[in-house]
C-alpha cells in the first residue's frame, strides 16, 4: 500500500507543483506581507508556523524510528539533516518572529497537508523503498554525497542569516517596511528563499532520491512566484532605483 501511494505521489505532486507555480503568479498566497481579510479566519503567525511545519518533523521521525535501517550511517545522517532544518523551522523560527502578523487558517491547512505528504515521501524512500544496499556505507565515498551535504549546509546558513537580516530591520514597536541590503539580499530580493532552495537542492544531491527532487521542484514552484511578487512590492514602495538590478530568487539568473 505504501509503495502504491508513493508511486502515485511521484506522479501527482510534480503535476500539482506546475499548477501551483502558474497559479501563484495570479493569486498571492495570503500570509505575511500579502495577507488580506479575503483569506478568512486567521490565527497568530507564531502558532500557525508551529502547527504548519511541525507535522513534517514528526512524520519523518516516526518513519525513521520504525525502520530497520534507522541507525545505519547514511539513512541516519540524512534523517539528521532533514530534522535539523525542520526543528529550527518548527520550534525556533516562530519564537524569533516579531510583530503581530497572522496566518489564514486556509493557508495553515494547505501547509499541513503538503508537509505531511512531503514527510511521507522523503521518509518512505530513505527508510523503506530505496533499493537494498543503496545507502550502504559505500554511499559515503560518493563525491555527490559530500558535495550535496556541503550545498545543504551552505543553503541552511544562507536561509538562517537571511531570516536574521529581515528580523533586524525593525526596532521594537516599529511597523514600517524596509528594503533588506545585507548578505544575500545584495543579489536577490528574497535571500531567505534562495537559501531554502539551495538547501533542498543539496539534499536531493546527497540522497539521489526521486522524492527529494520532487521537493526541489515544489520549493521552486512555491517560492519563485512569491519572490516575484516581493520584488514588485519592493519596487512599488522603494522605487526601481533602490531595488536596482537585484534578481528575485537566484543571483544573476532569476
C-alpha positions as CSV (number, residue, x, y, z in Angstrom):
1,X,0.0,0.0,0.0
2,X,2.8,2.4,0.9
3,X,4.6,1.7,-2.4
4,X,1.4,2.4,-4.4
5,X,0.8,5.6,-2.5
6,X,4.5,6.7,-3.0
7,X,4.3,5.9,-6.7
8,X,1.1,7.9,-7.1
9,X,2.5,10.9,-5.3
10,X,5.6,10.8,-7.6
11,X,3.2,11.5,-10.5
12,X,0.6,13.7,-8.8
13,X,2.9,16.0,-6.9
14,X,5.0,17.3,-9.9
15,X,1.8,18.0,-11.8
16,X,0.4,19.9,-8.8
17,X,3.7,21.8,-8.5
18,X,3.4,23.1,-12.0
19,X,-0.2,24.1,-11.5
20,X,0.7,25.9,-8.2
21,X,3.6,27.6,-10.0
22,X,1.3,29.1,-12.6
23,X,-1.5,29.9,-10.2
24,X,0.7,31.8,-7.7
25,X,1.6,34.4,-10.4
26,X,-2.1,35.3,-10.3
27,X,-3.1,34.7,-6.7
28,X,-0.7,35.8,-4.0
29,X,-0.6,33.3,-1.1
30,X,-2.2,35.2,1.8
31,X,0.4,35.1,4.5
32,X,2.9,37.7,5.7
33,X,3.0,40.8,3.5
34,X,0.2,39.6,1.3
35,X,-2.5,38.6,3.8
36,X,-5.9,40.2,3.3
37,X,-9.2,39.6,5.0
38,X,-10.4,37.8,1.9
39,X,-8.5,34.8,3.1
40,X,-10.9,34.4,6.0
41,X,-10.2,33.4,9.6
42,X,-6.7,33.6,10.8
43,X,-4.5,32.8,13.9
44,X,-1.4,34.2,15.4
45,X,1.5,33.8,12.9
46,X,3.8,32.0,15.5
47,X,1.2,29.4,16.4
48,X,0.4,29.0,12.7
49,X,4.1,28.3,11.8
50,X,4.4,25.7,14.5
51,X,1.2,23.9,13.5
52,X,2.1,24.0,9.8
53,X,5.7,22.9,10.0
54,X,5.8,20.5,13.0
55,X,3.9,17.7,11.3
56,X,6.7,17.0,8.8
57,X,9.2,16.8,11.6
58,X,7.1,14.2,13.4
59,X,6.1,12.2,10.3
60,X,9.8,11.9,9.4
61,X,10.7,10.9,12.9
62,X,8.0,8.3,13.0
63,X,9.1,6.7,9.7
64,X,12.7,6.7,10.8
65,X,12.1,5.2,14.2
66,X,10.2,2.2,12.9
67,X,12.6,1.4,10.0
68,X,15.1,-1.3,10.1
69,X,17.9,1.0,8.8
70,X,17.4,3.8,11.4
71,X,20.9,3.5,12.8
72,X,22.8,2.8,9.6
73,X,25.1,5.6,8.8
74,X,23.7,7.1,5.6
75,X,20.0,7.0,6.5
76,X,20.7,8.4,9.9
77,X,22.8,11.3,8.5
78,X,20.0,12.1,6.0
79,X,17.5,12.0,8.8
80,X,19.5,14.3,11.0
81,X,20.0,16.9,8.3
82,X,16.3,16.9,7.4
83,X,15.2,17.1,11.1
84,X,17.7,19.9,12.0
85,X,16.1,22.1,9.3
86,X,12.5,21.3,10.5
87,X,13.3,21.6,14.2
88,X,14.6,25.1,13.5
89,X,11.7,25.9,11.2
90,X,9.0,24.4,13.5
91,X,10.1,25.4,17.0
92,X,12.9,28.1,16.9
93,X,11.9,30.3,13.9
94,X,8.4,31.0,15.2
95,X,9.8,32.1,18.6
96,X,12.1,34.6,16.9
97,X,9.3,36.3,14.9
98,X,8.5,39.9,15.6
99,X,5.3,41.8,15.0
100,X,1.7,40.7,15.2
101,X,1.2,39.0,11.8
102,X,-1.5,36.5,11.4
103,X,-1.8,33.4,9.2
104,X,-5.1,32.4,7.5
105,X,-6.4,29.1,8.6
106,X,-6.8,28.1,4.9
107,X,-3.0,28.6,4.3
108,X,-2.3,26.7,7.5
109,X,-4.4,23.7,6.4
110,X,-2.8,23.6,3.0
111,X,0.6,23.7,4.5
112,X,-0.2,20.9,6.9
113,X,-1.4,18.7,4.0
114,X,1.7,19.4,1.9
115,X,4.1,18.8,4.8
116,X,2.5,15.5,5.8
117,X,2.7,14.2,2.3
118,X,6.2,15.5,1.8
119,X,7.4,13.9,5.1
120,X,5.9,10.6,3.9
121,X,7.6,10.8,0.5
122,X,11.0,11.7,1.9
123,X,11.0,9.2,4.8
124,X,9.3,6.3,2.8
125,X,12.1,6.4,0.1
126,X,15.0,6.8,2.5
127,X,14.0,4.2,5.1
128,X,11.8,1.7,3.2
129,X,11.7,1.9,-0.6
130,X,15.3,2.7,-1.7
131,X,16.9,-0.3,-3.5
132,X,18.5,-2.6,-1.0
133,X,22.1,-1.6,-0.4
134,X,21.8,1.8,-2.0
135,X,22.5,3.6,1.2
136,X,25.3,1.3,2.4
137,X,28.4,2.8,3.9
138,X,29.9,2.9,0.3
139,X,27.5,5.8,-0.3
140,X,29.7,7.9,1.9
141,X,32.5,7.6,-0.6
142,X,30.5,9.2,-3.4
143,X,31.6,12.8,-4.1
144,X,28.0,13.8,-4.7
145,X,27.1,12.9,-1.1
146,X,29.7,15.3,0.3
147,X,29.0,17.9,-2.3
148,X,25.3,17.7,-1.5
149,X,25.9,17.9,2.2
150,X,28.1,21.0,1.7
151,X,25.4,22.6,-0.5
152,X,22.7,21.8,2.1
153,X,24.7,23.3,4.9
154,X,25.6,26.4,2.9
155,X,21.9,26.8,2.0
156,X,20.9,26.4,5.6
157,X,23.4,29.1,6.6
158,X,22.1,31.5,3.9
159,X,18.5,30.8,5.0
160,X,19.1,31.4,8.7
161,X,21.3,34.5,8.1
162,X,18.7,36.0,5.7
163,X,15.9,35.5,8.2
164,X,18.1,37.3,10.8
165,X,18.7,40.2,8.4
166,X,14.9,40.6,7.9
167,X,14.2,40.4,11.7
168,X,16.9,43.0,12.4
169,X,15.3,45.6,10.1
170,X,12.8,46.7,12.7
171,X,13.3,48.0,16.2
172,X,10.7,47.1,18.8
173,X,7.3,48.7,18.1
174,X,8.3,49.7,14.5
175,X,5.8,48.5,11.9
176,X,7.4,50.1,8.8
177,X,8.8,48.2,5.9
178,X,12.4,48.3,4.9
179,X,14.5,47.1,2.0
180,X,17.0,44.5,3.2
181,X,20.5,45.2,2.0
182,X,22.9,42.7,3.7
183,X,24.1,39.3,2.9
184,X,22.4,37.5,0.1
185,X,20.0,40.5,-0.2
186,X,22.7,42.3,-2.1
187,X,22.0,39.9,-5.0
188,X,18.3,38.9,-4.7
189,X,15.3,40.4,-3.0
190,X,14.4,37.1,-1.4
191,X,17.6,35.8,0.1
192,X,15.9,33.6,2.6
193,X,14.0,31.8,-0.2
194,X,17.3,31.3,-2.2
195,X,18.8,29.7,0.9
196,X,15.9,27.3,1.2
197,X,16.1,26.4,-2.5
198,X,19.9,25.7,-2.2
199,X,19.3,23.6,0.9
200,X,16.8,21.2,-0.7
201,X,18.9,21.0,-3.9
202,X,21.8,19.9,-1.7
203,X,19.5,17.3,0.0
204,X,18.5,15.9,-3.4
205,X,22.1,15.7,-4.5
206,X,23.3,13.9,-1.3
207,X,20.4,11.4,-1.3
208,X,19.8,11.0,-5.1
209,X,16.2,10.5,-4.0
210,X,13.4,11.0,-6.5
211,X,11.2,12.3,-3.7
212,X,13.9,14.9,-2.8
213,X,13.9,16.1,-6.4
214,X,10.2,16.4,-6.4
215,X,10.6,18.5,-3.2
216,X,13.1,20.8,-5.1
217,X,10.5,21.3,-7.8
218,X,7.9,22.1,-5.2
219,X,10.2,24.5,-3.4
220,X,10.9,26.4,-6.6
221,X,7.2,26.3,-7.7
222,X,6.1,27.8,-4.4
223,X,8.9,30.3,-3.8
224,X,9.6,31.7,-7.3
225,X,6.2,33.4,-7.8
226,X,6.3,34.8,-4.3
227,X,9.8,36.1,-4.8
228,X,8.5,37.8,-8.0
229,X,5.6,39.4,-6.0
230,X,8.0,40.5,-3.3
231,X,10.4,42.3,-5.7
232,X,7.4,44.0,-7.4
233,X,6.3,45.2,-3.9
234,X,9.7,46.5,-3.1
235,X,9.8,48.4,-6.4
236,X,6.4,49.9,-5.6
237,X,7.4,51.0,-2.1
238,X,11.0,52.0,-2.6
239,X,11.4,52.6,-6.3
240,X,13.1,50.7,-9.1
241,X,16.4,52.5,-8.4
242,X,16.6,51.4,-4.8
243,X,15.9,47.8,-5.8
244,X,18.4,48.1,-8.7
245,X,19.4,45.1,-10.7
246,X,18.9,42.6,-7.9
247,X,17.2,39.4,-9.1
248,X,14.2,37.8,-7.5
249,X,15.4,34.4,-6.2
250,X,18.5,33.2,-7.9
251,X,21.5,35.5,-8.2
252,X,22.3,36.8,-11.7
253,X,19.6,34.4,-13.2
254,X,16.1,35.0,-11.9
